[in-house]
Amino acid sequence: MYPYALIDLHCDTLTGLTAEDQALLESLQNPVRRETAAAALAEKARNTDTLDLPGRHFSLSAIPEEVRWCQCCAIFVPDELKGEAAAAYYDLHRRNFCRQMDALSDRVLPCRTAEDIETAWNQNKTAAILTVENGSALAGRLERVSVLARDGVRMMTLTWNGENEIASGSATGHGLSRFGREAVRELERCGILADVSHLNDHSFDDFLTVARRPFVASHSNARAVCGHRRNLTDGQIREMAARDCLIGLNFYRDFLRTGDGPAAPDDLWRHIERFLVLGAEHCLALGSDADGADLPAWLDRPDKFAGLYQLLLDRGLTAAQAEGILWKNSLEFFRKNLFK
């Protein structure tokens, strides 16, 4: 029923914020309450196995036994945090990721390369790749790129919706900064994949003039199908296909369809069709945005993610095409572009 494996390029499960967490995060902006809020967040990070909580979109315990799984786990840094506060927030959750890798080591293995992923699968474990969402984690300091690389970070979304030291996200209007150009080159030198999901069009165009290596849009759909500014234009998709990049389909309802009503499997299929028409079949992957967005009920658990294999077959794709989208395209991309 299920494919050999599944690779998901983006989830927010590691740092998924509850309403209580959000209140604590807002308190970090208040000098009077900052120390208490930071201590509370740190205490939670030390004691909560966020990657194995029931009721989440992604949970290690919910992965079907017959599916070998690789999950890219993002440390999401909110736009409200800048400078050293952003760096400290990153480090808090980096330590939490490492702690969970130790605590759950009978089921999950931290990975840096395609070979590591295959090692995890051969041990019947989930492969976990550490990523970052929001380049504010660099705190505007170029030397932090090598720090993140040593920490095992394999991919970094350059912005979230707002603007940081690197560039502007989809809710803002500027492009790549001078520091951002230097940061992109340093990311490539240190072996961290640049992730353009969340960039606005101006920043994306600027990025293309700097990037020399293949890059990723970890969780982005086709704007021609759903006109949200977070989705990729046809021109951007063609450019990424020409550069042998990687694009993860986002399951968020507002990025799947325009207008009222729930997102349906047909909506996801229309995005896939668009990518295929634009010559991006070899680039197409999954980037669920699990635990960071509202996912449709038919796509809100690991077994339902894996069920996409049958959906793609039912729509007329070959087994090779379906397996390419679910895992083979990502694994081959990692094999070519991730190095220790």
VENVEN-V421817 format. One record per residue. RES is the residue in one letter. BURIAL is + if it has 9 or more other ideal C-beta (glycine too) atoms within 8 Angstrom, else -. Layout:
RES;BURIAL  RES;BURIAL
//
This chain:
M;-  Y;-  P;+  Y;-  A;+  L;+  I;+  D;+  L;+  H;+  C;+  D;+  T;+  L;+  T;+  G;+  L;-  T;-  A;-  E;-  D;+  Q;+  A;-  L;+  L;+  E;+  S;+  L;+  Q;-  N;+  P;-  V;-  R;+  R;+  E;-  T;-  A;+  A;+  A;-  A;+  L;+  A;+  E;-  K;+  A;+  R;-  N;-  T;-  D;-  T;+  L;+  D;+  L;+  P;-  G;-  R;+  H;+  F;+  S;+  L;+  S;-  A;+  I;+  P;-  E;-  E;-  V;+  R;-  W;+  C;+  Q;+  C;+  C;+  A;+  I;+  F;+  V;+  P;+  D;+  E;-  L;+  K;-  G;-  E;-  A;+  A;+  A;+  A;+  Y;+  Y;+  D;-  L;+  H;+  R;+  R;+  N;+  F;+  C;+  R;+  Q;+  M;+  D;-  A;-  L;+  S;-  D;-  R;-  V;+  L;+  P;+  C;+  R;+  T;+  A;+  E;-  D;+  I;+  E;+  T;+  A;+  W;+  N;-  Q;-  N;-  K;+  T;+  A;+  A;+  I;+  L;+  T;+  V;+  E;+  N;+  G;+  S;+  A;+  L;+  A;+  G;-  R;-  L;+  E;-  R;+  V;+  S;+  V;-  L;+  A;+  R;-  D;-  G;-  V;+  R;+  M;+  M;+  T;+  L;+  T;+  W;+  N;+  G;+  E;-  N;+  E;+  I;+  A;+  S;+  G;+  S;+  A;-  T;+  G;-  H;+  G;+  L;+  S;+  R;-  F;+  G;+  R;+  E;+  A;+  V;+  R;+  E;+  L;+  E;+  R;-  C;+  G;+  I;+  L;+  A;+  D;+  V;+  S;+  H;+  L;+  N;+  D;+  H;+  S;+  F;+  D;+  D;+  F;+  L;-  T;-  V;+  A;+  R;-  R;-  P;+  F;+  V;+  A;+  S;+  H;+  S;+  N;+  A;+  R;+  A;-  V;+  C;+  G;-  H;+  R;-  R;+  N;+  L;+  T;+  D;+  G;-  Q;+  I;+  R;+  E;+  M;+  A;+  A;-  R;+  D;+  C;+  L;+  I;+  G;+  L;+  N;+  F;+  Y;+  R;+  D;+  F;+  L;+  R;+  T;-  G;-  D;-  G;-  P;-  A;+  A;+  P;-  D;-  D;+  L;+  W;+  R;+  H;+  I;+  E;-  R;+  F;+  L;+  V;-  L;+  G;-  A;+  E;+  H;-  C;+  L;+  A;+  L;+  G;+  S;+  D;+  A;+  D;+  G;+  A;+  D;-  L;+  P;+  A;-  W;-  L;+  D;-  R;-  P;+  D;-  K;+  F;+  A;+  G;+  L;+  Y;+  Q;-  L;+  L;+  L;+  D;-  R;-  G;-  L;+  T;-  A;-  A;-  Q;+  A;+  E;+  G;+  I;+  L;+  W;+  K;+  N;+  S;+  L;+  E;+  F;+  F;+  R;+  K;-  N;+  L;+  F;-  K;-
//
